[in-house]
Amino acid sequence: MSARNWGLLLLLALLWGSSFFFYKVLVAVLPPVTVVLGRVGIAAVAMNLWLLAQGQVMPRSPLLWARFLLLGLLNTAIPFVLIAWGETRITSGMASILNATTPIFMVAVAHWGTDDEKLSLGKSAGIVLGIAGVIVLVGPEAFRGAAYIWGALAVVGASCAYGFGGVYSRRFKDLSPLVAATGQITGGAIILLPLSLMVDRPWNLAMPGWQVWASLLAIALVNTALAYVVYFKMVATVGVTYISLVTFLIPIIALLLGAAFLGESVTAQALAGMAVIALGLAAIDGRLLRLFRGP
């Protein structure tokens, strides 16, 4: 991980971490599937227009578009809907913390599904520390009540989908990051449109106010379109295991935003969990192991 890639990782954490805040704002006034359709649909339009402005066109291969649909299902439609639905039952900060289970699934899938991203001592230690940090952050009191449990399980399910989607996205490394990201987001929008029409019947919903539209534009253009261009750029250079580190950083961003704007508390328990997560980052990157081994 070079300094440039660490910078991209931190940017990705900021972009995706703030999406939990926008989800919490949006699901208070709109049903989850429609929220996700708005996020993905606006992003898909913007990214296709930007692609045309760059003088590029999307590939027309039916086989490639079938792969885009599968990628959009695994990396966009399923996890986005599960997280948005989960946030109707748990806080945005807690959703982001539970999303930090993504490396468990991603590293496991990468170990069995790739030839060059096998588990190592450092990665294994980092995952253990990361999960320990999540346990510290969540705490036993978080799981009191059925509604909370279902919301938490939904976010963990999203993390599982991300694990498979992250490894599958390696198959698109030969495409430019913008084309791959546009294909994924467009594929997700194609899947979400009929789902929203069937489940939410959006024509029966009240017209949202400007604050809702502003939040949709932010989560679509910044947290989705820009974020996935950065994501696919990193897939092509560092691999999915190192990108999974972003899920350890996201809770810090989401907790701070939740505390500042949504009245969600940041406790000593949360700070302790963040410290353990930081150790997990160092272990996966190899720095912690080198520190113990010495020069």
Secondary structure per residue as TSV (DSSP state, phi and psi in degrees):
chain	resnum	aa	ss	phi	psi
A	1	M	-	360.0	109.2
A	2	S	-	-77.8	170.2
A	3	A	H	-60.2	-37.1
A	4	R	H	-64.1	-43.2
A	5	N	H	-69.1	-34.5
A	6	W	H	-64.1	-37.3
A	7	G	H	-63.3	-42.6
A	8	L	H	-64.8	-37.4
A	9	L	H	-63.6	-42.5
A	10	L	H	-66.3	-38.5
A	11	L	H	-63.0	-43.7
A	12	L	H	-62.8	-38.8
A	13	A	H	-62.9	-40.9
A	14	L	H	-65.2	-43.4
A	15	L	H	-66.4	-49.3
A	16	W	H	-76.0	-31.4
A	17	G	H	-63.5	-39.9
A	18	S	H	-72.8	-17.6
A	19	S	H	-65.7	-29.7
A	20	F	H	-65.3	-36.2
A	21	F	H	-63.3	-47.7
A	22	F	H	-65.5	-37.3
A	23	Y	H	-57.5	-45.8
A	24	K	H	-61.7	-38.9
A	25	V	H	-66.6	-43.4
A	26	L	H	-75.8	-39.9
A	27	V	T	-72.3	-8.6
A	28	A	T	-73.0	-19.8
A	29	V	T	-126.8	-15.0
A	30	L	S	-132.2	149.7
A	31	P	-	-68.0	151.1
A	32	P	H	-57.5	-45.2
A	33	V	H	-63.6	-39.1
A	34	T	H	-68.1	-36.7
A	35	V	H	-59.0	-46.3
A	36	V	H	-68.5	-38.8
A	37	L	H	-61.3	-42.2
A	38	G	H	-61.3	-43.6
A	39	R	H	-61.5	-51.5
A	40	V	H	-75.7	-38.3
A	41	G	H	-64.5	-47.0
A	42	I	H	-63.4	-42.2
A	43	A	H	-63.0	-39.9
A	44	A	H	-63.3	-44.5
A	45	V	H	-61.4	-47.4
A	46	A	H	-62.4	-41.4
A	47	M	H	-71.9	-37.6
A	48	N	H	-66.1	-38.9
A	49	L	H	-66.1	-41.1
A	50	W	H	-64.8	-37.5
A	51	L	H	-61.4	-44.3
A	52	L	H	-64.0	-39.5
A	53	A	H	-64.1	-26.9
A	54	Q	T	-85.1	1.8
A	55	G	T	78.3	17.7
A	56	Q	-	-108.5	157.4
A	57	V	-	-129.8	150.8
A	58	M	-	-71.5	141.6
A	59	P	-	-59.2	150.9
A	60	R	-	-107.2	6.0
A	61	S	-	-64.0	122.5
A	62	P	H	-58.5	-37.1
A	63	L	H	-64.5	-42.3
A	64	L	H	-65.5	-38.7
A	65	W	H	-69.0	-31.2
A	66	A	H	-63.1	-39.8
A	67	R	H	-67.8	-37.0
A	68	F	H	-61.9	-39.6
A	69	L	H	-63.7	-42.7
A	70	L	H	-65.6	-42.2
A	71	L	H	-63.9	-41.5
A	72	G	H	-63.7	-33.5
A	73	L	I	-68.3	-47.9
A	74	L	I	-75.1	-39.0
A	75	N	I	-102.5	-7.4
A	76	T	I	-132.1	-67.4
A	77	A	I	-61.2	-54.7
A	78	I	H	-64.0	-55.0
A	79	P	H	-66.4	-37.9
A	80	F	H	-62.7	-44.9
A	81	V	H	-66.2	-42.5
A	82	L	H	-63.5	-40.5
A	83	I	H	-68.3	-44.8
A	84	A	H	-61.1	-43.7
A	85	W	H	-65.5	-41.2
A	86	G	H	-59.9	-35.2
A	87	E	T	-74.7	-4.5
A	88	T	T	-78.2	-8.8
A	89	R	T	-125.0	-20.1
A	90	I	S	-131.8	168.0
A	91	T	-	-73.9	161.3
A	92	S	H	-64.6	-38.1
A	93	G	H	-64.0	-42.8
A	94	M	H	-67.6	-36.8
A	95	A	H	-60.8	-42.3
A	96	S	H	-67.5	-33.8
A	97	I	H	-67.2	-45.2
A	98	L	H	-66.8	-28.8
A	99	N	G	-65.0	-17.0
A	100	A	G	-71.7	-2.8
A	101	T	G	-77.0	-6.7
A	102	T	H	-51.8	-44.6
A	103	P	H	-58.7	-28.9
A	104	I	H	-59.2	-50.1
A	105	F	H	-72.4	-40.8
A	106	M	H	-66.6	-44.3
A	107	V	H	-67.7	-37.5
A	108	A	H	-64.9	-46.4
A	109	V	H	-65.0	-41.1
A	110	A	H	-64.3	-36.7
A	111	H	H	-63.4	-42.3
A	112	W	H	-89.2	-22.7
A	113	G	H	-106.9	-0.9
A	114	T	-	-131.4	165.5
A	115	D	S	-99.5	-14.8
A	116	D	S	-123.9	10.2
A	117	E	-	-130.1	60.0
A	118	K	-	-83.0	158.3
A	119	L	-	-65.7	140.6
A	120	S	-	-126.6	174.2
A	121	L	H	-61.1	-44.6
A	122	G	H	-63.8	-43.9
A	123	K	H	-64.2	-41.9
A	124	S	H	-64.0	-44.2
A	125	A	H	-64.2	-39.6
A	126	G	H	-64.1	-40.3
A	127	I	H	-65.4	-41.9
A	128	V	H	-61.5	-45.0
A	129	L	H	-65.4	-39.5
A	130	G	H	-62.7	-43.5
A	131	I	H	-67.2	-37.5
A	132	A	H	-60.8	-40.3
A	133	G	H	-64.1	-38.9
A	134	V	H	-63.5	-42.2
A	135	I	H	-62.0	-42.7
A	136	V	H	-62.8	-42.4
A	137	L	H	-65.7	-43.0
A	138	V	H	-71.0	-53.8
A	139	G	-	75.2	153.2
A	140	P	G	-65.6	-27.9
A	141	E	G	-69.8	-16.6
A	142	A	G	-69.1	-21.8
A	143	F	G	-102.3	25.9
A	144	R	-	-91.8	116.8
A	145	G	S	112.5	134.2
A	146	A	H	-64.6	-40.6
A	147	A	H	-60.0	-42.2
A	148	Y	H	-65.3	-40.0
A	149	I	H	-61.9	-46.2
A	150	W	H	-64.8	-38.2
A	151	G	H	-63.9	-41.8
A	152	A	H	-65.9	-43.4
A	153	L	H	-63.6	-34.2
A	154	A	H	-62.0	-42.6
A	155	V	H	-69.8	-37.6
A	156	V	H	-64.4	-38.1
A	157	G	H	-61.4	-38.4
A	158	A	H	-62.1	-39.7
A	159	S	H	-63.5	-37.6
A	160	C	H	-63.7	-43.9
A	161	A	H	-61.4	-41.9
A	162	Y	H	-59.6	-36.1
A	163	G	H	-60.4	-47.2
A	164	F	H	-69.2	-41.7
A	165	G	H	-65.0	-36.9
A	166	G	H	-64.0	-42.8
A	167	V	H	-70.7	-39.3
A	168	Y	H	-64.8	-30.0
A	169	S	G	-66.4	-15.6
A	170	R	G	-60.2	-26.2
A	171	R	G	-70.3	-6.8
A	172	F	G	-109.3	16.0
A	173	K	T	-65.5	-23.4
A	174	D	T	-77.5	-12.9
A	175	L	S	-89.8	157.4
A	176	S	-	-65.8	149.5
A	177	P	H	-54.1	-38.0
A	178	L	H	-67.4	-42.0
A	179	V	H	-66.3	-44.9
A	180	A	H	-62.8	-44.8
A	181	A	H	-65.0	-41.0
A	182	T	H	-65.1	-40.7
A	183	G	H	-63.3	-42.9
A	184	Q	H	-63.4	-49.5
A	185	I	H	-65.7	-40.6
A	186	T	H	-65.1	-41.7
A	187	G	H	-60.6	-41.6
A	188	G	H	-64.0	-40.3
A	189	A	H	-64.4	-38.9
A	190	I	H	-61.6	-38.1
A	191	I	H	-72.9	-40.0
A	192	L	H	-75.5	-28.4
A	193	L	H	-58.9	-56.4
A	194	P	H	-65.0	-30.5
A	195	L	H	-63.9	-43.5
A	196	S	H	-64.6	-40.6
A	197	L	H	-63.3	-38.3
A	198	M	H	-77.7	-41.4
A	199	V	H	-87.5	-46.1
A	200	D	T	-100.6	-19.1
A	201	R	-	46.5	64.1
A	202	P	G	-59.7	-20.6
A	203	W	G	-67.1	-15.2
A	204	N	G	-91.4	-4.8
A	205	L	S	-83.0	151.2
A	206	A	-	-69.9	148.6
A	207	M	-	-64.7	123.9
A	208	P	-	-66.1	154.7
A	209	G	-	-79.5	177.9
A	210	W	H	-66.1	-30.1
A	211	Q	H	-63.8	-38.1
A	212	V	H	-67.8	-43.3
A	213	W	H	-63.6	-38.3
A	214	A	H	-64.4	-41.2
A	215	S	H	-66.4	-39.7
A	216	L	H	-63.1	-42.7
A	217	L	H	-64.0	-40.1
A	218	A	H	-65.5	-47.5
A	219	I	H	-70.1	-26.5
A	220	A	H	-80.9	-49.7
A	221	L	I	-82.5	-39.5
A	222	V	I	-92.9	-53.3
A	223	N	I	-77.8	-12.1
A	224	T	I	-118.3	-64.9
A	225	A	I	-59.7	-56.0
A	226	L	I	-64.3	-41.6
A	227	A	H	-62.7	-40.2
A	228	Y	H	-77.1	-24.4
A	229	V	H	-65.0	-44.0
A	230	V	H	-62.5	-42.1
A	231	Y	H	-59.3	-50.4
A	232	F	H	-70.7	-27.2
A	233	K	H	-64.0	-39.0
A	234	M	H	-74.6	-34.9
A	235	V	H	-56.0	-39.3
A	236	A	T	-74.1	-14.6
A	237	T	T	-116.5	-37.9
A	238	V	T	-119.3	-14.4
A	239	G	-	89.7	163.5
A	240	V	H	-73.1	-27.9
A	241	T	H	-63.7	-45.8
A	242	Y	H	-70.3	-32.4
A	243	I	H	-64.5	-31.4
A	244	S	T	-61.9	-17.3
A	245	L	T	-58.8	-24.9
A	246	V	H	-61.0	-29.0
A	247	T	H	-71.3	-16.4
A	248	F	H	-81.2	-24.2
A	249	L	H	-89.6	-29.2
A	250	I	H	-55.9	-43.4
A	251	P	H	-57.8	-33.4
A	252	I	H	-62.1	-46.6
A	253	I	H	-63.2	-48.6
A	254	A	H	-65.0	-40.1
A	255	L	H	-64.3	-41.2
A	256	L	H	-65.7	-42.3
A	257	L	H	-66.6	-41.4
A	258	G	H	-62.2	-39.1
A	259	A	H	-69.6	-40.5
A	260	A	H	-73.6	-37.1
A	261	F	H	-119.6	-17.8
A	262	L	S	-115.4	-0.2
A	263	G	-	74.2	17.6
A	264	E	-	-82.4	136.7
A	265	S	-	-82.5	148.6
A	266	V	-	-113.8	111.5
A	267	T	-	-99.0	171.4
A	268	A	H	-61.2	-32.9
A	269	Q	H	-61.9	-40.4
A	270	A	H	-65.6	-41.7
A	271	L	H	-64.9	-38.7
A	272	A	H	-64.5	-41.5
A	273	G	H	-62.4	-40.0
A	274	M	H	-62.1	-37.3
A	275	A	H	-64.2	-41.0
A	276	V	H	-66.8	-39.1
A	277	I	H	-61.9	-39.6
A	278	A	H	-60.3	-38.1
A	279	L	H	-64.1	-37.8
A	280	G	H	-62.4	-40.3
A	281	L	H	-58.7	-46.5
A	282	A	H	-64.4	-36.1
A	283	A	H	-69.3	-44.5
A	284	I	H	-66.3	-36.5
A	285	D	H	-72.3	-17.2
A	286	G	T	98.0	-9.9
A	287	R	H	-68.0	-39.9
A	288	L	H	-66.2	-42.1
A	289	L	H	-64.6	-40.7
A	290	R	H	-65.3	-31.9
A	291	L	H	-64.6	-42.0
A	292	F	H	-73.5	-32.5
A	293	R	H	-74.3	-28.1
A	294	G	-	83.2	-179.5
A	295	P	-	-68.4	360.0
